[in-house]
Amino acid sequence: MTSYPEIPHDRVQIVGITYEYPRGEGVAYGSSDAIDTPRDGDSTRVTVSMTEGDVSRGERLHHLIFAMPEDQDLENVDGDDLTFLYESDPFRVNSDTGEISRDPPSHAQDDATQDGFERKSVEGAYRLQFDGQTQGQPWRVGLYIWKSAYSQSVNEPRGRGYSEYVALAQSNGNAGTIAEILDEAAEANSFTGKRAKVEFVIDWVQSFPYVTDDVDTGYDDYPKTVTETMVEVRGDCEDTSILLAAILQTEPFNYDMVLIQPPEHMAAGIYGKDQPGYYWEADGREYYYIETTGEGWGIGDLPETYQGENAVVHQV
């Protein structure tokens, strides 16, 4: 998940590294001549030759592009001095002919347009655009997710507890990046108060189409990672609740969140005191119910089906 990065150096070399896909072992690399860093929307065309290593034939690969200060070299550069710029689609070098061809994995997502969102495949990434409204005001959110990040998420082992999917999104930085993008989008759409921002994020998550695991994945119970839910722009109650809890518990929001599990359902819960609506208690704290499937549910709104039911509260 990304916005275009700022390069903090005035003179740089552009570095290309070829990795086994997705972001596996580096197999080849090279750099360009030094250039002045483009500013104010300018662009510069450079050539990067892969002079070191060996591009494997018959393996799925991709290029990652970085900016490196001109006084550094690839053998000794500190990772903090590399600015990640972009990556390519996966490709393969034919073992016999040496021809290069695109080689998308079987889980690659097609372009899609529905009411409220659009997914477009671009070089190395999926471009996502969401449209909705909060408090009667329309909004639009756009972001990019790297295809390799999605592939890594698809390959994550299953069998975790629900709270562990929240922890995974926070530890790999994905939840934080989404949270920052949504916070900026809220500000841009004049949702500046704490409550208004939370309602904006809830409305955004509720806009994701609902689909059951057996229809979507062929499994009865298949919790998705946050990145999978984002790219596929669909999920069941577990997936969207994990997504919401991961975002709102991460900076810049920093709310105390839980997952609330009534019979055969899942929702998120947000800590509050003396608020209207339904809540569950855990460790002496009140967590107000947030329905993540279907639009229009507010904090503390509880579908009639689950009123009077017991629920398991998962700390995240």
C-alpha positions, 0 to 999 in steps of 0.5 A: 500500500503506497503513495509516491515516495519522497526521495530525501537526497538531491543526487541519486543513483537508481538501483534495480534488484531482481528478486525471486517472486514475491520478494524472495532471494535477490539474484541480480542487481545494477545501478544507473549513473548519478542523476539530479533527483527530479522535483515538482512533478518533473521526470528523468529517464534512466537506464539500469543494467543488471551487471551483477548476479545471474537472472535465473531462467525458468523461475518467476521473478520481478524487479524492484527499483530504489533510489540510492545516494550518489556517494553510496554503492550497492555492496555497502549501502545502508538499507535506510538510505534506499528509497523504494520507488516501484516494482515490476509485474512478475515475469519469467525468462524462458529456459530455452530461448531466453525470452522474457514474458509476464508470468502472473500467479494463479491468484492474480486479480482481474480488473473489476468495477462495481458500485462503490469501487474499482480495481485496476491492474497496473505495473507491479500493483493494484490501483483501488478506488472507493466511493461512498458517503458519510453523514450524507457527504460523498467521499473518494479514497484511492490507493495502490497495493503491490502485487507482491504484497498480495501474493505474500498474503495469499501464501501466509499459513492459515490456522491462526486465531482471529486476533493473530490476523490483526497482529499480522497486519500491524506487524508487517506495517499494512494496517498502519499504511492503510490507517494513514491513507484513511486519516488523510482521506478523512481530513481531505473530505472535511471529517476532522473530528475523532468521531467523524473520522471513526465513522468515515472508516466504518463506512468505508469498511462497510462498503466492502461486498459481503461474500461467504467463505464457501463461495469465495474460497471453497472453504467453510472457514477461511479468515483472510489477511487484511491485504487479501480483503483489500485487493479482493474487495470482498469478504465475510464478517470475519474478514471485514471485522479483522480489517476494521479492528486492525486499522482503528487500533493502529496509529494515527487512530490508536483505539482499543479494539476487540473482535466480538463473536456472537453465535455464527457471526463476527463484529468489531468492538471499540472501547468507550464509556457511557455511550449509547448502544450495545456493548460487551465487557472484557477486563472491566472495559466496555467495548461497543459493538460495530457491525461491519457487514452491510451499510448504515450501522453505527457504533453501538447498533446491534442487529436484532438477531444478536440481541440477548445472545452471548458472545466471545470477545477476542482481545487484539 
